Amino acid sequence: MTKYKEIIATLKQQDDILAEHWEEEIDTIIHKLKFLTPDAIPSVCIVDQNNFQAIYSEELQEKAKVAGGTLANNLHADVAVLIIIQRDESLYSVIPTFINLQADSKAVANNNIYIIQTHQFNESEENYLQDVEILAEIIQPKYFIFGRNGSDWIKFDLS
C-alpha cells in the first residue's frame, strides 16, 4: 500500500470529509499525469541547504512520482530538475558556488533550479498533500497551478 493510501485510510477514521478531499486531490494529480510518456517524466534531485546532499526516502520518491517525476538518490549530470530546501536566508550567499559545481547538469543548463521555502516540507504526514502539490507545480508546471509559487517555493533564475 502506498503512503498516501495509508494516510487516507487513517484520515477516514478521524475526518471523512478531509479524507475524501485528500483522495480526490491526489487522484486528480495522478489522472492528469496518467498519459505522460517516459521522456516527459524528469529526473528530480532534492537537496538540503544544510549540506547540499541529495535527500532520498521511499516516501519522498512516492511524492515525486505522484507529482510526475522520478527522484534521484544523488546529484548527477542527468538530473533535469534541481530543488533546494531552504533552511535560512544564508542560502542566497552560497547558492552561486553550489550551482557552479553543478554546471554540467541538465537542471543548470536548462535553468530548472527551484527553492522550497516552506519549513514544513517533507516534515510530517500531515503535509503529504502540500508536498505533492509543491512538487507537482515545480516538476509539471504545464499541468498544475495550486498557488504555492511565491509562498512555498520559487524558481531560482540564473539569468
C-alpha positions, -999 to 999 in steps of 0.1 A, spaced: 0 0 0 13 35 -9 19 60 19 -9 83 7 -34 55 8 -23 47 44 -27 84 53 -62 85 37 -72 53 55 -62 68 88 -80 101 79 -112 82 72 -113 71 108 -109 107 120 -123 130 94 -142 115 64 -145 149 46 -108 156 49 -100 121 37 -123 125 7 -106 158 -1 -71 143 0 -82 113 -21 -98 135 -47 -68 158 -49 -42 130 -52 -64 111 -77 -68 142 -98 -30 147 -99 -24 111 -108 -51 112 -135 -37 143 -151 -3 127 -155 -16 93 -165 -6 95 -201 28 111 -198 54 94 -219 86 83 -201 106 112 -216 82 136 -200 89 124 -165 120 143 -154 147 132 -130 145 153 -99 171 158 -72 162 174 -39 190 188 -17 190 203 17 207 237 22 224 224 54 247 200 35 238 202 -2 234 164 -3 206 146 -21 176 138 1 161 104 -6 135 82 10 108 59 -3 81 84 8 98 113 -10 102 91 -41 65 84 -39 57 121 -37 79 128 -67 63 100 -86 27 112 -78 38 147 -89 52 135 -123 89 130 -116 115 104 -106 135 112 -75 173 107 -80 192 94 -50 223 115 -58 232 146 -78 243 138 -113 245 154 -147 212 138 -159 191 155 -132 166 177 -150 151 195 -120 171 206 -90 153 215 -59 169 231 -28 152 231 5 159 265 21 167 265 58 176 302 63 185 333 44 222 324 40 212 302 11 214 331 -13 250 338 -4 261 302 -10 239 291 -39 261 305 -67 290 284 -56 268 253 -54 254 259 -88 288 264 -103 297 229 -91 267 216 -109 273 234 -141 273 203 -162 238 191 -151 207 194 -173 190 213 -145 215 241 -145 218 241 -183 180 244 -187 176 269 -157 155 244 -138 165 253 -103 139 257 -76 139 267 -39 114 253 -15 109 279 12 83 263 35 98 248 66 72 221 67 83 204 35 87 166 40 84 170 78 53 150 86 24 130 71 1 160 77 20 178 49 19 150 24 -7 166 1 10 200 4 44 184 -5 29 167 -36 13 200 -47 46 218 -44 64 191 -63 37 189 -90 39 227 -96 76 225 -99 80 192 -119 50 195 -142 42 232 -144 22 229 -176 -4 208 -157 -6 222 -122 -11 256 -106 -20 253 -69 -10 289 -60 21 278 -40 46 295 -62 59 326 -44 48 314 -10 61 278 -6 86 278 -34 103 299 -61 122 294 -92 159 304 -89 165 323 -121 201 321 -134 197 349 -160 
